[in-house]
């Protein structure tokens, strides 16, 4: 059957399932560990699915991202508005019309789009979804540390061939909430307690990264920062206020978020959401903070080992358009000393994204000089390498559900810390009439780690077999796929990123 016949029979294909294609050939077919099936979903039950429509002018968009992010370009910092981006990438009228007719033919009418019109989220019944997506079969599942409930299909779906030029994928069918990288470790036992700290707090971070009491936001400039919470993870205002009462006494700060976008749950607070908000607002102190709240999926900067014995970093940490943060710990767990690799820190080489040009030199140097590489069959040496930077990720204090919780660890801790420090640098740039940093990676690699403490000791954990024996990549001088270029030395980092 040719394409013309497929177009003419588009609506009939909703029922017949013929002349179809698979937009995601790598769709997950196995149930992740820790999840159990609760049985088939009721055909009249509603769920939401997100349809990713084919964008236009992606090569032009990529070029623009590069020039506005390259300090050597005359276009550096001259960012496009969201309206300009929308004009560039908006799907063609044919794509919009074809997808709309397809959905209406199946009785789907409750849909919501975005400004760029490239994502369409629709609420529809299970019956409608299974008619639209031949092969899909929706079940209820429960799992994860929070015993989250989700509706997913254990089988791959297909779409009518006529939609191949118009729909990239459908979200909400397969991917399960990832396991959090956070862990609560037992308190270390070390003799001799003179001049020690008993876990990482905002004051420990500020001392290690050389922030003074004056290194805070003005609270009045046109500057803000944001974090997102997913998977029924929510923070509580009362926890944030208590956290700042306990740990924010030595620097100016804000004890409440400026705005929550989305629906904030009323159940128990999640440790991860609590940590994100508390450490973003204590590192990026006294800066207006927004929280975006969504019950949908999120990615995690973690490692897993597939059945084919390859190191497979997960999205979005391996995206070349993300500044990814690795994790470190103090060499002496009770003293503010030099940092070493936190063994649970993620990092590696993407199997999805090719290596971007901005990191070619640094990664090639690492691969040619590191004495501790895993076997070449275990990683994709030509892929996007990460992380780009690092920060402390071990032994944090967090307040969650009114209880101070010690020794929380994971790269979910290091990321808001580094993000908050970049917010402070943006404050200086805005007050001096410069644009915010925007996409940092091209500049970060051009400057070869200027303003960062180089972390040169330690390896992260890996699979336990006779070839690798539990050791993944190791840190070393310069960039490495464990701690990137290193951890922040705030005054030096500010100096390196303030101009132009």
N, C-alpha and C positions, 0 to 999 in steps of 0.2 A: 504494500500500500504506500503510495507516494505522499509527499507533504501536503499537496493540495487536497487529497482525499481526507487526510487527517484533519485539516482545517475545516473542511465541509462537515466532517462528522464529529466535531469537537464536543458537542453536548452529548451525543450518543456514547462517546468514549467514557463519560462519567460512569456509565453503567456497565459497559462492555469490558473495559480494561485493556482493549486491544490497542496496537500501535502506540506502545508506551515506552518510557525510558526511565532510568534510575538516576536522579540528580546527585545522589550521594552513594557512590559505589562502595564506600568504606563504612556504611551504616553499621552501628553496633548491634550485634546479634546475641550477645551473651549477657546474662544478668550480673552486674558487679557484685563483688563480695559484700556481704552485710545487708543485702536487700532480699525481700521475700515477696512473692506474688500473693495478692489477696483475691484474685479471681477477675473475671471479665467485668468490664464496666457496663453499666446500664446503657442501652442504646439511646435513651432520651436524655442522659446526663450531658451537661455542657462542658466544653473545655475550650481553651484558647490555643490557636496555632498562629505562627508568624510566617508569612510568605515573603521571601526575599526576592524582590523583583530585579531584573537585570538592569544595572546602571549603565550610563553612557559616559564616554570621555575619561575613562579611568587612567589611561596613559597620560593625558594632560593633567589630571589631578595629581598623579605621582610626580610629574615634573614640577608642579607648583609647590608641593610639599617640600621638595628638595631645595628649591631656590629660596624659599622663605625661612628655611632652617639652616642654611649655610652662611656662617658669618662672613665669608669672602664674597658673597653675592650682594649686588646693590639692592636686591629685593628682600634682604634679610629682615625679618620682623614685620614685613608688610602683609599681614594675614588677610585672608579672604573672610568676608562675613558669611554667616550661615546662609543667607539668601543667595549670595554669589555661588557658594558650593552647591546649593540646591539647583540653581540654574544650570550648573555644569553637569551634575550626575543624574538629574531627574530621568527616570525611565521614559522611553519614547511614548508618544501617544498611542502607537499600536500596541505596545506592551501593556499600558494601563487599560486600554479598551478590551484587549483579549482576556486578561486576567479577571477584569470586572465581569465580563459576560460569562466566563467559566464559573465563577462563584455564584452569580445570580441564578444560573441554570440549575445549580444544586440547592437553591433556596437559602444561600448564605447572604445575609443582609446586614448583620451587626459587625461592621469592620471599622477600624480606626487606622489612619495613616499617620505619617510624620511629615515634617516640612519638606524633606528631600523626596518624599513619595516612593522611596525604594524599599520600605518595609511596611507591610500591611498586616496588622494583628486582627484576627477575626474570632468571634465567639460563635460556636456552632455545636450541634449535637454530635455525640459519638457516631450515630447512624450516618449523618451527613459527612463526617470526616472520613469514615471508612468507604463511603461511596466516592468521594473526591480522590482518595489516595489508595488505589488498589494495592492489596497486600497488607496494609496496616490493620492491626487488630489490637484494640486498646484494652489494657488491664490496669487494675489498681496495684500499686506497690508501696511498701513501707520499708524504711531502712535509714541508715546513717546514725550518727551519734544522737541526733535530736528526734529520731524516729519520725522522719518526714514522710508525708503521704504525697505521692505523685501518680499521675496517669501517663502511661507510656505504652508504646507498641513494641513487642518483642520481635516483630517481623519487619523486614524492609518494605518501604513503600515505593510506588512508581507514580509517574505523572503521564498524561497524554503527550505523545510526541510533539503535538502542535504547540505545547507550552515550552519546549526546549529552548527557544530563543528568548524566552520571557521570564522564566522562574529559575533562580539559581538553586534554591533549596527551601524546605519547609521546616521551621523550627518548632520544637515542642513534642517531638515524637520519640526520640531515642535517648538523648543524653541524660544521664542521671546526675543529681547533685554530687559534686566531687567531695571526697573526704577532706575535712579541714586539715591544713598543715600545722595547726596549733597543737602543742602538747603541754601538759602540765608535768614538769619534771620534779622528782623529789629534791628537797633542799640539800645542797652539798654540805658535807661535814668536814670542816677544816679547822685545825687547831690554831690558836693564836688569833685574837680578834681585835687587835689594836689597829685603828685607822681603816676599818673595813666598811663595806656596804652590804646590806642584806637583801640584795635583789635590785633589778634595774627599775629606776623611777625617772621622772622627768629631770630631776636635779643631777642624777648620774649621767644621763645622756648629755645634758648641757655642759657638764664638766668635761666629759670625755671629748666632745666635739668642739670645745673652746668657745661656747656662747657665754656672753656676759649678761647681766641683768638688763642691759640696754638693747639686747638683741631680741626685740619683740616687735610686733606690728604696731602701727600708730592707732589702729582702730577707727581711722577716719578716711583713709585713702580709698581709691577705687580699686580695691584688691580683695579677692576672696579665694577660698579653697573649698574643696568638696570631696566627699567619699561616698561610696555606694554600699548598700547592704542588701543581700540576696538571701534566698532559701529560707525564708521565715526567720532570718537573723535580724534582731532589732536592738537598738540601744534604748536606754532610759535616761531622761533628763536628770532624775534624782541621782542616778549613778554617776553621771558626769559631774554634777555639783559636788558630790561627796569625794570623788577622785581629786578634783581641784582643791577642795578643802584640805585633804590629806597631803597632797603632793605638789600643789601649785603655789605655796606660800612665798617663794623667793623670786618670782617673776610676774610681770603683769600678764593677765590672761582673761579670757572670757569663759564663763561657767555655763553657757547655754548656746545651742546652735542658733544661727540666724534664721534658718528656714529648713523645713523638711518637705521634699518634693516626692509625692507618692503617698501611699497609705502606711502609716506607722502602726505596727501591731501592738496589741495591748497585753500580750502574754509575757512570759518570762524573757528577759534580755538574753541575748547570745554573747558568749565571751568574745567571739571574733568581732562582732559589731561594736561591742563596748570598747574593745582595745583600739579599733580603728579610729573611732571618734576621739577617745581620750588622748591618744598619742599624736594624732594629727593636730589637735588643738593645743597640746602642750609643746610640741616641737615648733609648729607654726603659731606661736603664742600671740594672742590678742589680734588675730586676723578673723574676719567674718567667715563663718563656716556653714556650708550647706550639706545636707545629707539627702541622697537620693535613695528611695526605698522601693524595692521591687521583690516580689516573691519568686522571680524567675531564676534561671540557671546562672552560674558564674564559673569562671575558670580559676585554676590555682597554679601557682608557680612551683610545681612539685615534679617528682620523678616517678616513673613506673617502669617495670620491666615486662615486656611482652613475651608471649610464648615463643617468639622467634629470637629471644635473647638479644634485644637491642635496647639501648637507652632511648626512651621516647619522651622528651619534654612535652608538657601540655600547653595548649592554647589557653589564655592569650599571652602567657609569659614569653613565649618564643616568637611573638609577632615582631617584625622589624620596626614597627611604629610604636612600640612600647618601651619605656625605660624600665628595665627589670632590675629588681633589688634582691641581691643575695643576702645571706645571713652570716654573722660572726658572733663570737663569744669572747669574753675576757680570758686571757691566758691563765690568770688566777681568778677563779670565779667570784672571789669576794673583794677584789681590788680593782680600781680603775686603772688598768694597765694596757699594754699593747693587746691587740685583738688577733685571734686566730680564726680559722674556719669553724663555723658551727656545723657539725657533721651532718645535720639534717638539711643544710642549705641546698637548694636546687640549682640546676645549671646544666649546660650541655649544648647540643646542636640539634636544630629543628629538622624533622623529617618532612615538614610541610613547606616552610619558607626558605628560599635560597639565601645565601649570605649577602647582606646589603653591602654596597660599595664602601660606605663610611667605616666599616670595621674590617675591611679586607687586610690591611697592613697589620693591625694588632693581632688578629686571629692567626694569620699565616706565621707570624713571629712565634706565637705560643706553640702552634703545632710543630714547628721546626726545632724548638728548643726545649720543650718540656720532657723531662726524663720519666714521667709517670703517666703516660697515656694508656688507657685501656686498649684492648685489641681493636683493630680498625673495623672489624665486623660489628662492633657494638655501638657505633655512633656514625652519624652522617657528617663527615668532615667538611662537606661543602655547604651545609645548612647554616641558617642564621644562628649565631652563637650568643649565649647569654649566661649569666646576668651582665649588666653594664656597670653597676655599682653595688655597694653593700652597706649594711649598717648592723648594729647589734640586734640579735634575734633571740637572745637567751636570757631567761630569768626575770621576766617582766612582772610588775605588780599591776593588776587590773581590778577595778571595782565593777562587779556585775551582780544584779539583784540585791543590792545594798551590802554585799559581802566583799571585802578586800581579798583578792585571790593572788597568791604569790607564785613565782617560778613558771609563768606561762611563756612558752617558747615557740618560735616558728617565723618564717619570712613574712607572715601576716603582721608581725610586729615591726620588722625592719622597714617595711614599705611606707607606712604612714609617717614614720620618723623622717625618712629622707624626703618624702613629699612635703612635710611641714617646713623643713629647712629651705627647700626651693621656693616655698611661698614667701619666706622672709626675704630671699634674694629678689624675688619679683617685686616685693614692696619697695626695695631700694631702687630698682630699675624704674618703676612707675613714678616714684617721687622725683627722679632725676630726668623725667621726660622720655624714657626709653620704653619700648614695648616689652611685655613679659617674655619669658624665655621660649615659650611654645615647645615644639618638639626638640628635645635636648640632645639626642644621640649624635647627630653629625658634629655638633660643636664639642661634645664630650670626647669623642675619638680624635678630633683634630688637635685637641689640647693635651692628649696623651696623659690624662689623669691629673692634670693640674688642680691643686686644691684638695686632693684626697690622700688619706693615709693608705699606703700600699700594704696590703695584707699578703704575707708571703709564706705562711705556715699553715698546714692542715689540709685535709682532703674530706670530701663528703662521702657518705655511705653509699653503697651500691649493692648489687646482688651477690649472694654468697655461693659462688661456684669455684671450681678448681682453676679457672682461667683468671677470674677477676678477684676472687677472695675478699669480697666486701669493700674494696677500695675503688672509688670512682675517680673523677678528675681531682687534681691537686692544685693548690695555689702556688704562685711563684712571682718573681719580679714582673711588674707591668700588668697588662691585662691577663686574666685567666677566667675559665668558665666556672668559677666557684664564687669569687668575690668581685668579678669585673675589674674595674680600675681601683677599687678600694672604698674606704669609708670616709665620711666628710670631716674635713678640718674647716670649720665654718668660716673664720676670717679669711683664710686662703682661698676657699671656694668662692666666697663673695667677691673677692678681688679678681679672680679669674673669669667670673661670669657677669660682672657689672658692665663692662664695655665690650663691644659697641652696643 
